[in-house]
Amino acid sequence: MFMQIKGLSVQFGAKPILKDIRMELPKGEVVSIVGPNGAGKTTLLKSMASILSPPRKAVWTDGKDVRLYAANELAKKQAYVPQHSSTGFPLTVMETVLLGRKPYIKWGVTDQDLQIVERIMDRLQLTRLSEQFIDECSGGERQKVLIARALAQEPEVLLLDEPTSALDIRYQLEVLELLRQLAREQQVLVVLILHDLELAARYSDRVILLKEGEVFAAGRPEEVFTPAHIEQVYGVHVEIEQGSCGMKMTAIRPVLV
């Protein structure tokens, strides 16, 4: 397994946020972290990304405790795409994507760096926007630019916090199709937080369902998304059907307490 979580627990002050999280994730898969608000999804993803420094020996990437990697070396292994990002000052799309090469740049940008960035931008259909300022891009275009910047790091793990948030349905599908393609073709481990359970079921190889900081269920979408699980975690009765494009989940009514 390329990424392992071994008993990860996190608390803020006296409040526990994550409790003994354990999982093993191989390369080449799309893994969705789902759960209600306050379940610990973002804390888990940020701990995996070392945005929040995890306890020693709790998060392992490529057989090594992430705490033992130098920052530049870890940036070559994994990349993190936040839900919202601001550069703080005007950058073009090309300049933004080129920032992903920072772990590799010593004295200056090389022809190889430019070739890698140009290839990624071409694949994500961003070349026509290369000279446009990122703040002038649409929400879907900005999200693709952030993914392109992460891919410029040439990571083996791609961690994304709600990459489809605030996107219209076209860009949601475009981004998720892209991520699944990257996982398949380049053997990248893609881990993302999603709120839309139907999209998670459609595009994920496996799903991690959190409840109150603990893993409530984990496995293939059809194993995790059951009426009983949804009722216990989200507090709603649902009907689940298999459609031509995946699972269809219809919320019926809240569970009465």
Buried (B, 14 or more C-beta within 10 A) or exposed (E): EBBBBBEBBBEEEEEBBBBBBEBEBEBBBBBBBBBBEEBBBBBBBBBBBBBBEBBEEBBBBBEEBBBEBEEEEBBBBBBBBBBEBEEEEEBBBBBBBBBBBBBBEEEEEEEEBEEBBBEBBEBBEBBEBBEBBBEEBEEBBBBBBBBBBBBBBBBBBBBBBBBBBEBEEEBBBBBBEBBBBBBBEBEBBBBBBBBBBBBBBBBBBBBBBBBBBBBBBBEEBEEBBEBEBBBBBBEBBBEBEEEEEBBBBEEEEEEEE
